[in-house]
């Protein structure tokens, strides 16, 4: 009597494993050779993921008030989750990051970019001096040292540093830095905003106004939000909401003065603003 041949399961499994491994290698090779580049926004603008602008990732605080955070989930608008490890970032750090991204936007992500300290500081509209160079280095170190994890329901996710690596030539003062390719995941078609750079520079040394400028820039027609919501999303360390409310009014006045807002209204704890010449941007309902 003839016996029926039964396929060797181990042989089949080995072939399947080989196919999967080959597919993995092909995917890795494609990823290694893929070219990713930031969107090419207009001159006078600087691009940022909305997940940065709609969360407390970069706080409206003074440098002396920074604290170290370890794997902390920061407050964010609905649909965005941000975890952070490192020395807290403030608006000065954000200005440096926006500058470096703007200068690097014509280079493929993952490649080394080179800039002079003079060029970076000039782009920010700052004086060129020893103190400013020192602060620039400190800001850049903080951006390279922190670790962020971002998940957005509208775009992809990102886990890594804001600057992958950098070195500074002590003689020439040239900065050589590399940005992670996967930052492109946060720059989906409707997931980033081109901030008005000149307006931001007019708000220098006004961190709360800068943060509100960021947040409202990412919305065409901002929905009303509450004072507690703005307190949380700006990362403010002002524990007195009544005092914070006064600061919000002063910051909004500043946004009207520079021509960013047409008007604003604060009724009780509700804040309503109207943007001047808004651009078409996606709307996300805020959590009060």
C-alpha positions as CSV (number, residue, x, y, z in Angstrom):
1,X,0.0,0.0,0.0
2,X,1.4,3.4,-1.1
3,X,1.9,6.0,1.6
4,X,0.7,9.5,1.0
5,X,3.5,12.1,1.1
6,X,3.0,14.8,3.7
7,X,4.7,18.2,3.1
8,X,7.4,19.0,5.6
9,X,6.0,21.9,7.7
10,X,9.4,23.0,8.8
11,X,10.5,23.4,5.1
12,X,7.4,25.5,4.3
13,X,7.9,27.7,7.4
14,X,11.5,28.2,6.4
15,X,10.5,29.4,2.9
16,X,7.9,31.7,4.3
17,X,10.5,33.1,6.8
18,X,12.9,33.7,3.9
19,X,10.3,35.6,1.9
20,X,9.4,37.8,4.8
21,X,13.1,38.5,5.5
22,X,13.7,39.4,1.8
23,X,10.7,41.8,1.9
24,X,12.1,43.4,5.1
25,X,15.5,43.9,3.5
26,X,13.9,45.5,0.4
27,X,11.8,47.8,2.6
28,X,14.9,48.8,4.6
29,X,16.9,49.5,1.4
30,X,14.1,51.7,0.0
31,X,13.9,53.6,3.3
32,X,17.7,54.1,3.3
33,X,17.7,55.6,-0.2
34,X,14.4,57.5,0.0
35,X,14.7,61.3,-0.1
36,X,12.5,63.3,2.3
37,X,12.3,67.1,2.3
38,X,10.3,69.7,4.2
39,X,7.6,71.5,2.4
40,X,9.0,74.6,0.6
41,X,7.1,77.4,2.3
42,X,7.4,81.0,1.2
43,X,10.1,83.4,2.3
44,X,9.2,85.3,5.5
45,X,7.5,82.1,6.9
46,X,8.7,79.2,9.0
47,X,7.0,75.8,9.0
48,X,6.1,73.9,12.1
49,X,4.0,70.7,12.7
50,X,0.6,71.6,14.1
51,X,1.2,69.1,16.9
52,X,3.9,71.5,18.2
53,X,1.6,74.5,18.0
54,X,-1.5,72.8,19.5
55,X,0.2,71.3,22.5
56,X,2.3,72.4,25.5
57,X,5.5,70.9,23.9
58,X,7.0,74.4,23.8
59,X,5.8,76.4,26.8
60,X,5.3,80.1,27.4
61,X,7.8,80.3,30.3
62,X,11.1,82.0,31.1
63,X,14.3,80.2,30.9
64,X,14.8,80.2,34.7
65,X,11.5,78.4,35.2
66,X,12.4,75.4,33.1
67,X,12.1,72.0,34.8
68,X,13.3,68.5,33.9
69,X,10.5,66.2,32.7
70,X,10.7,62.4,32.3
71,X,8.3,60.7,30.0
72,X,5.6,63.2,30.8
73,X,2.4,63.4,28.7
74,X,1.9,67.1,27.9
75,X,-1.4,68.9,27.5
76,X,-2.5,68.9,23.9
77,X,-5.6,69.6,21.7
78,X,-7.9,66.7,20.9
79,X,-6.4,64.2,18.5
80,X,-2.8,64.8,19.6
81,X,-0.7,63.0,22.2
82,X,2.7,64.3,23.1
83,X,5.2,62.7,25.6
84,X,8.4,64.5,26.5
85,X,11.7,63.7,28.3
86,X,14.3,66.4,28.9
87,X,14.7,70.0,30.0
88,X,11.5,71.9,29.3
89,X,11.5,73.9,26.1
90,X,10.4,77.5,25.9
91,X,9.8,80.0,23.1
92,X,13.5,80.9,22.8
93,X,14.1,77.2,22.0
94,X,11.2,77.3,19.5
95,X,12.7,80.3,17.7
96,X,16.0,78.5,17.3
97,X,14.3,75.3,16.0
98,X,12.1,77.2,13.6
99,X,15.2,79.0,12.3
100,X,17.2,75.8,11.8
101,X,14.3,74.1,10.1
102,X,13.9,77.1,7.8
103,X,17.6,77.2,6.9
104,X,17.6,73.4,6.4
105,X,14.4,73.1,4.4
106,X,16.1,72.9,1.0
107,X,18.3,70.0,2.1
108,X,17.0,66.4,2.2
109,X,16.2,65.2,5.7
110,X,18.9,63.0,7.2
111,X,21.7,64.8,5.4
112,X,24.2,67.0,7.2
113,X,23.5,70.8,6.9
114,X,26.1,73.5,7.6
115,X,25.4,77.0,8.8
116,X,27.4,79.7,10.5
117,X,26.4,81.0,13.9
118,X,26.3,84.4,12.3
119,X,23.8,83.3,9.7
120,X,21.6,81.6,12.4
121,X,21.5,84.7,14.6
122,X,21.0,87.0,11.7
123,X,18.0,85.0,10.6
124,X,16.5,85.4,14.1
125,X,17.2,89.2,14.0
126,X,19.6,89.1,16.9
127,X,22.8,90.9,17.6
128,X,26.0,89.0,16.8
129,X,27.9,88.7,20.0
130,X,29.5,86.3,22.5
131,X,26.4,86.1,24.8
132,X,24.1,85.4,21.9
133,X,26.4,82.7,20.5
134,X,26.5,81.1,23.9
135,X,22.7,81.1,24.2
136,X,22.4,79.7,20.7
137,X,24.6,76.8,21.6
138,X,22.6,76.1,24.8
139,X,19.3,76.2,22.9
140,X,20.7,73.8,20.3
141,X,22.0,71.4,22.9
142,X,18.6,71.3,24.6
143,X,16.9,70.6,21.3
144,X,19.3,67.7,20.6
145,X,19.0,66.3,24.1
146,X,15.2,66.1,24.5
147,X,13.2,63.1,23.4
148,X,9.7,63.5,22.1
149,X,6.9,61.0,21.2
150,X,4.1,62.4,19.1
151,X,1.0,60.7,17.8
152,X,-1.6,62.5,15.8
153,X,-5.0,61.2,14.5
154,X,-4.5,63.3,11.4
155,X,-0.9,62.6,10.6
156,X,1.8,60.0,11.4
157,X,3.8,59.6,14.6
158,X,7.3,60.5,15.5
159,X,9.7,59.3,18.2
160,X,13.1,60.9,18.5
161,X,15.0,64.1,19.0
162,X,14.3,67.5,17.5
163,X,17.9,67.6,16.3
164,X,19.5,64.2,15.6
165,X,23.1,65.3,16.0
166,X,25.2,68.4,15.7
167,X,28.8,69.7,16.1
168,X,30.2,73.2,16.3
169,X,33.6,74.1,14.9
170,X,35.2,76.2,17.6
171,X,37.3,78.1,15.1
172,X,34.9,78.8,12.3
173,X,31.7,78.7,14.5
174,X,30.1,76.6,11.8
175,X,27.2,74.4,12.9
176,X,26.9,71.0,11.3
177,X,23.6,69.3,12.1
178,X,21.3,66.5,11.0
179,X,17.5,66.3,11.2
180,X,15.7,62.9,11.4
181,X,14.1,61.8,8.2
182,X,11.0,60.7,10.2
183,X,10.2,64.3,11.1
184,X,8.5,64.3,7.7
185,X,5.7,62.2,9.3
186,X,4.6,65.3,11.2
187,X,4.4,67.5,8.0
188,X,1.4,65.9,6.3
189,X,-0.4,68.1,3.8
190,X,-2.8,69.6,6.3
191,X,-0.7,68.9,9.4
192,X,1.7,71.9,9.5
193,X,1.5,75.7,9.5
194,X,3.7,78.3,8.0
195,X,4.2,80.9,10.7
196,X,4.6,84.6,9.9
197,X,8.3,85.1,10.8
198,X,8.2,88.9,11.0
199,X,5.2,88.9,13.3
200,X,7.0,86.4,15.5
201,X,10.1,88.5,15.7
202,X,7.9,91.5,16.8
203,X,6.8,89.4,19.8
204,X,10.4,88.6,21.0
205,X,10.6,88.5,24.8
206,X,6.8,88.0,25.0
207,X,6.6,84.2,25.3
208,X,2.8,84.1,26.0
209,X,2.0,86.2,23.0
210,X,4.4,84.0,20.9
211,X,2.6,80.9,22.0
212,X,-0.8,82.3,21.3
213,X,0.4,83.4,17.9
214,X,1.5,79.8,17.2
215,X,-1.7,78.3,18.4
216,X,-4.0,80.7,16.6
217,X,-1.9,80.6,13.4
218,X,-2.8,76.9,13.1
219,X,-6.5,77.7,12.9
220,X,-8.2,79.6,10.1
221,X,-11.2,80.6,12.2
222,X,-10.4,79.6,15.8
223,X,-13.2,78.3,17.9
224,X,-13.8,79.9,21.3
225,X,-11.8,78.3,24.1
226,X,-11.6,78.8,27.9
227,X,-9.0,80.5,30.0
228,X,-8.1,77.1,31.7
229,X,-7.6,75.6,28.2
230,X,-5.2,78.4,27.2
231,X,-3.4,78.0,30.5
232,X,-2.8,74.4,29.9
233,X,-1.9,74.5,26.2
234,X,0.6,77.4,26.8
235,X,2.3,75.4,29.5
236,X,2.0,78.4,31.8
237,X,3.4,78.1,35.3
238,X,1.1,80.9,36.6
239,X,-1.0,79.2,39.2
240,X,-3.4,82.2,39.6
241,X,-6.0,82.0,36.8
242,X,-7.2,85.5,37.5
243,X,-3.7,86.9,37.0
244,X,-3.2,84.6,34.0
245,X,-6.4,86.0,32.5
246,X,-5.0,89.5,32.7
247,X,-1.8,88.2,30.9
248,X,-3.9,86.7,28.2
249,X,-5.7,90.0,27.5
250,X,-2.3,91.8,27.3
251,X,-1.0,89.1,25.0
252,X,-4.0,89.3,22.7
253,X,-3.7,93.1,22.6
254,X,-0.2,92.5,21.3
255,X,-1.5,90.2,18.6
256,X,-3.9,92.9,17.5
257,X,-1.1,95.5,17.5
258,X,1.1,93.5,15.1
259,X,-1.9,93.0,12.7
260,X,-2.3,89.3,13.4
261,X,-5.8,89.5,15.0
262,X,-8.6,91.6,13.9
263,X,-10.2,91.6,17.3
264,X,-10.8,89.5,20.4
265,X,-13.3,89.1,23.2
266,X,-13.0,87.8,26.7
267,X,-16.3,87.0,28.4
268,X,-16.0,85.3,31.7
269,X,-13.7,82.4,31.1
270,X,-14.4,82.3,27.3
271,X,-12.0,83.7,24.8
272,X,-13.0,84.4,21.2
273,X,-10.6,85.8,18.6
274,X,-10.9,86.7,14.9
275,X,-7.9,86.4,12.7
276,X,-7.0,89.0,10.2
277,X,-6.7,87.6,6.7
278,X,-6.9,84.0,7.8
279,X,-5.6,81.2,5.5
280,X,-7.4,78.0,4.8
281,X,-6.5,75.5,7.5
282,X,-8.1,72.4,8.9
283,X,-10.2,72.8,12.0
284,X,-10.0,70.7,15.1
285,X,-12.4,71.2,18.0
286,X,-10.6,72.2,21.2
287,X,-11.1,70.4,24.5
288,X,-12.1,72.9,27.2
